[in-house]
Amino acid sequence: METDAAAERVTLASVAEEAGVSLSTISKVLNGRSDVSAATRTRVETLLAERGYVRRAGRSDGRADLIELVFHELDPIWSMELIDGVESVAKAHGLSVVLTVSGSRHAPDPDWIEGVMRRRPVGVVLVFSDLAPEYRERLRSRAIPFVIVDPAGDPSPDAPSVGSANWSGGLAATRHLIELGHRRIAAITGPEDMMCSLARLDGYRSAMNSAGLAIDPEWVRFGDFHVEGGRDRAREILALPEPPTAIFAGSDLQALGTLDAVREAGLRVPEDISVVGYDDIPLARWVSPRLTTVHQPLRRMGEEAARLAIRLAEEPAGTTPRMDLATSLVVRDSTAPPAG
């Protein structure tokens, strides 16, 4: 009868053969190493999941076979993309995911740290701006690595993080509207104390300035990234004596609120006003009109954060890793040249 170790070797060998890679490559994928191409990593992780590979129970370092994913709030659309990404990588590594909701958008509640110290997961993925220095030190004292996803503020230099190119996304969205012929373009960004909100707004300002277009202060509004906030800010913009012909919303949810405000005003999208969102959540493809938006790779951000946490658990980095993933414009039906 085969031992557990022998069975594991046979399983990994068969996966390596089927994927057309070496056993050392399989090991790199399992340990979250970065020196494997994205295509190879995806192929190997898919095969491991399909074959039901699970690492042997019981870790020699005392950590539980868990990745802990922590949010300050669970949005049913936006959060699921991140959850799916973390879960897919965790499953490929024989790990489970613990989901925790705690604190504000800036940091988890103080009692969270006590729970995670008891659970002692392989790693922690946090959708927050940062961790207090005392939290970071307590996690390090128990060899629990953490990674921050899409930081809302400026993370500390010693905080590993995975984000996206928010400035480039705001720039691309605004340039698209300018190229269509729009000159009066408004922006509804997120909270004023979130780095991603400010970065998207800076991208908008850069595009307008580069095109030699003036920005009326009344065209810039800070929202909350939610539908209601987008609707309220869009109502204010549409009530201006000379409203803009296009609105760049800093999230798809705010864009959905903007579409509602436009309909409420008796106007049409894109015939009377163009709207661009941000995130490219699944719903953006199904609303009417289908939403032009900036694709933020939320699922991949979750994947990379989980891989980084696993890699830091196996091989603590000498430097603090920081990863910014590219964004891209997705043109659909909610934008068109301005009327007349």
GUGUDO-905514 format. One line per 4 residues: number of its first residue (from 1); their letters; for each residue x, y, z of C-alpha. Coordinates in steps of 0.25 Angstrom, whole numbers, plus 2048, in hexadecimal, padded with zeros to 3 digits. Example, Ala and Ser with C-alpha at 12.3 -4.5 7.8 and 13.67 -1.06 7.14 Angstrom:
BEGIN
1 = as = 831,7EE,81F | 837,7FC,81D .
# end
This chain:
BEGIN
1 = metd = 800,800,800 | 805,80E,7FC | 809,818,807 | 803,825,807 .
5 = aaae = 810,82B,802 | 811,821,7F7 | 803,824,7F3 | 806,833,7F3 .
9 = rvtl = 812,831,7EA | 80A,829,7E0 | 7FF,833,7E0 | 808,83F,7DE .
13 = asva = 810,837,7D3 | 804,834,7CB | 7FF,843,7CC | 80D,847,7C8 .
17 = eeag = 80D,83D,7BC | 7FF,842,7B8 | 803,850,7B9 | 810,84E,7B1 .
21 = vsls = 818,854,7BC | 823,84F,7C6 | 820,84B,7D5 | 828,857,7D9 .
25 = tisk = 81F,860,7D2 | 813,859,7D9 | 81A,85C,7E6 | 81C,86B,7E2 .
29 = vlng = 80D,86C,7DF | 80A,865,7EC | 813,86F,7F4 | 80E,87B,7ED .
33 = rsdv = 81B,87E,7E7 | 81B,88A,7DD | 825,884,7D3 | 81A,87C,7CB .
37 = saat = 813,882,7BF | 804,886,7C1 | 7FF,87C,7B7 | 807,870,7BD .
41 = rtrv = 802,874,7CB | 7F4,874,7C7 | 7F5,867,7BF | 7FC,860,7CB .
45 = etll = 7F2,866,7D5 | 7E6,861,7CD | 7EB,853,7CB | 7EE,852,7DA .
49 = aerg = 7E0,857,7DE | 7DA,84D,7D3 | 7E2,841,7D9 | 7DE,844,7E7 .
53 = yvrr = 7EC,846,7EC | 7ED,849,7FB | 7F9,84B,803 | 7FB,841,80E .
57 = agrs = 7F4,846,81B | 7FC,84C,826 | 806,856,824 | 814,855,82B .
61 = dgra = 814,864,82E | 808,864,836 | 800,86C,82C | 7F2,868,829 .
65 = dlie = 7EF,865,81A | 7E7,872,818 | 7E8,87F,811 | 7E1,88A,818 .
69 = lvfh = 7DA,895,80F | 7D5,8A1,817 | 7CC,8AC,812 | 7C6,8B8,819 .
73 = eldp = 7B9,8B6,811 | 7B4,8AB,807 | 7AE,8B1,7FB | 7A7,8A6,7F4 .
77 = iwsm = 7AD,8A9,7E6 | 7BB,8AF,7E8 | 7BF,8A6,7F3 | 7BC,899,7EC .
81 = elid = 7C6,89C,7E1 | 7D1,89D,7EC | 7CC,891,7F4 | 7CC,888,7E7 .
85 = gves = 7DA,88C,7E5 | 7DF,889,7F3 | 7D7,87C,7F3 | 7DC,876,7E6 .
89 = vaka = 7EB,878,7EA | 7E8,873,7F8 | 7E1,866,7F3 | 7EC,863,7EA .
93 = hgls = 7F6,864,7F6 | 7ED,85B,7FE | 7E8,866,807 | 7DB,86B,80C .
97 = vvlt = 7D6,87A,80C | 7D1,880,819 | 7C9,88D,816 | 7C8,898,820 .
101 = vsgs = 7C1,8A5,820 | 7C7,8AF,82A | 7CA,8BE,82D | 7C9,8CA,823 .
105 = rhap = 7CF,8CC,816 | 7DC,8D0,81C | 7DF,8C5,826 | 7D8,8B8,82D .
109 = dpdw = 7D3,8B9,83B | 7DC,8B7,846 | 7D6,8A9,84A | 7D9,8A4,83C .
113 = iegv = 7E7,8A3,83F | 7E4,899,84B | 7DC,890,843 | 7E7,88F,838 .
117 = mrrr = 7F2,88C,842 | 7E9,880,847 | 7E6,87B,839 | 7F5,87D,834 .
121 = pvgv = 7F2,87C,825 | 7FC,87A,81A | 7FA,889,816 | 7F1,894,817 .
125 = vlvf = 7EB,89C,80B | 7E5,8AA,80F | 7DC,8B3,807 | 7E0,8BF,80F .
129 = sdla = 7EA,8CB,80E | 7F4,8C6,819 | 7F6,8C0,826 | 7FA,8C6,833 .
133 = peyr = 809,8C4,836 | 805,8BC,842 | 7FD,8B3,83A | 808,8B1,830 .
137 = erlr = 812,8AD,83B | 808,8A3,842 | 806,89C,834 | 815,89C,832 .
141 = srai = 817,896,840 | 80F,88A,83C | 814,889,82E | 807,88D,828 .
145 = pfvi = 809,895,81B | 7FF,89F,816 | 7FC,8A5,808 | 7F4,8B2,806 .
149 = vdpa = 7EB,8B2,7FA | 7E7,8BF,7F3 | 7EC,8C8,7FE | 7E3,8D4,800 .
153 = gdps = 7EE,8DC,807 | 7FD,8DD,805 | 801,8CF,80B | 80E,8CF,814 .
157 = pdap = 81B,8CC,80D | 81B,8BE,814 | 80D,8BA,810 | 80D,8B0,805 .
161 = svgs = 801,8B4,7FB | 7FA,8B2,7EE | 7F3,8BD,7E7 | 7F0,8C2,7D9 .
165 = anws = 7F4,8CE,7D0 | 7E9,8D7,7D5 | 7EF,8E4,7CF | 7F0,8DD,7C1 .
169 = ggla = 7E2,8D8,7C2 | 7DD,8E6,7C5 | 7E5,8EC,7B9 | 7E0,8E1,7AF .
173 = atrh = 7D2,8E3,7B3 | 7D3,8F2,7B1 | 7DB,8F2,7A5 | 7D0,8E9,79E .
177 = liel = 7C6,8F3,7A1 | 7CF,8FE,79B | 7D2,8F6,78F | 7C3,8F5,78D .
181 = ghrr = 7C2,904,78D | 7BD,907,79B | 7C3,914,7A1 | 7BA,916,7AD .
185 = iaai = 7BD,909,7B5 | 7BA,907,7C4 | 7C0,8FD,7CE | 7B9,8F6,7DA .
189 = tgpe = 7C4,8EF,7E1 | 7C4,8E8,7EF | 7C7,8ED,7FD | 7D1,8F8,7FE .
193 = dmmc = 7D9,8F1,808 | 7DC,8E5,7FF | 7E8,8E4,7F7 | 7E2,8DD,7EB .
197 = slar = 7D7,8E7,7EA | 7E1,8F2,7E9 | 7EA,8EB,7DF | 7DE,8E9,7D6 .
201 = ldgy = 7DA,8F7,7D7 | 7E9,8FB,7D5 | 7E8,8F3,7C8 | 7DC,8FA,7C4 .
205 = rsam = 7E2,908,7C6 | 7EF,904,7BF | 7E7,900,7B2 | 7DF,90D,7B3 .
209 = nsag = 7EB,916,7B5 | 7F3,90E,7AA | 7E7,911,7A0 | 7E7,920,7A4 .
213 = laid = 7D9,91F,7AA | 7D5,927,7B7 | 7CF,920,7C2 | 7C3,927,7C9 .
217 = pewv = 7C4,924,7D8 | 7B5,921,7D8 | 7B8,915,7CF | 7C0,90D,7D9 .
221 = rfgd = 7B9,906,7E4 | 7BD,8FC,7EF | 7B4,8F0,7F1 | 7B4,8E3,7F9 .
225 = fhve = 7B6,8D9,7EE | 7A8,8D4,7F0 | 79B,8D6,7E7 | 794,8E0,7F0 .
229 = ggrd = 7A0,8E9,7F1 | 7A2,8E8,7E2 | 793,8EC,7E0 | 794,8F7,7EA .
233 = rare = 7A0,8FD,7E4 | 79B,8FC,7D5 | 78E,903,7D9 | 797,90F,7DE .
237 = ilal = 79F,90F,7D1 | 793,90E,7C8 | 78C,91A,7CF | 797,923,7CC .
241 = pepp = 794,92F,7C2 | 79C,929,7B8 | 79E,91A,7BB | 7AA,912,7B5 .
245 = taif = 7A8,909,7A9 | 7AF,8FD,7AF | 7B1,8F8,7BD | 7BD,8EF,7C2 .
249 = agsd = 7B9,8E7,7CE | 7C4,8E1,7D7 | 7BC,8D4,7D9 | 7B2,8CC,7D1 .
253 = lqal = 7A9,8CD,7DD | 7A9,8DC,7DC | 7A7,8DB,7CD | 79B,8D3,7CF .
257 = gtld = 796,8DE,7D8 | 799,8E8,7CE | 791,8E0,7C3 | 785,8E1,7CD .
261 = avre = 787,8F0,7CF | 788,8F2,7C0 | 77B,8EB,7BD | 774,8F2,7C9 .
265 = aglr = 778,8FF,7C2 | 771,8FB,7B5 | 77F,8F9,7AE | 784,8ED,7A6 .
269 = vped = 792,8E6,7A6 | 79A,8E8,79E | 791,8F1,795 | 791,8FC,79E .
273 = isvv = 79C,8F9,7A8 | 7A7,8EF,7A8 | 7AB,8E7,7B4 | 7B8,8DF,7B8 .
277 = gydd = 7B9,8D6,7C4 | 7C5,8D0,7CB | 7C7,8C1,7CF | 7C0,8B9,7C4 .
281 = ipla = 7B8,8B1,7CE | 7AF,8A6,7C7 | 7A3,8AF,7C8 | 7A9,8B9,7BF .
285 = rwvs = 7A7,8B0,7B3 | 798,8AE,7B6 | 793,8BC,7B9 | 78C,8C4,7AE .
289 = prlt = 794,8CA,7A8 | 79F,8C1,7AA | 7AA,8C9,7B2 | 7B7,8CE,7AC .
293 = tvhq = 7C0,8CC,7B8 | 7CF,8CB,7BC | 7D2,8BC,7BF | 7D9,8BA,7CD .
297 = plrr = 7DE,8AC,7CE | 7D7,8A9,7DB | 7D7,89A,7DA | 7E6,89A,7D6 .
301 = mgee = 7E9,8A4,7E2 | 7E3,89A,7EB | 7EB,88F,7E4 | 7F9,896,7E5 .
305 = aarl = 7F6,89A,7F4 | 7F4,88C,7F8 | 800,887,7F0 | 808,892,7F7 .
309 = airl = 803,88E,805 | 807,880,802 | 814,883,7FD | 818,88C,808 .
313 = aeep = 813,881,812 | 81E,877,80B | 829,881,808 | 828,88F,80F .
317 = agtt = 82C,89A,806 | 838,8A2,808 | 831,8AE,802 | 822,8B2,803 .
321 = prmd = 81B,8AE,7F6 | 812,8B8,7F0 | 80A,8B4,7E3 | 801,8BD,7DB .
325 = lats = 7F9,8B6,7D0 | 7F5,8BD,7C3 | 7E7,8C2,7C0 | 7E1,8C3,7B2 .
329 = lvvr = 7D5,8CA,7AC | 7C9,8C2,7A7 | 7C1,8C9,79D | 7B2,8C5,79D .
333 = dsta = 7A5,8CD,79B | 7A4,8D8,7A5 | 7AE,8E2,79E | 7AC,8E9,790 .
337 = ppag = 7B0,8F7,78A | 7A8,902,791 | 79B,906,78A | 79C,911,780 .
# end
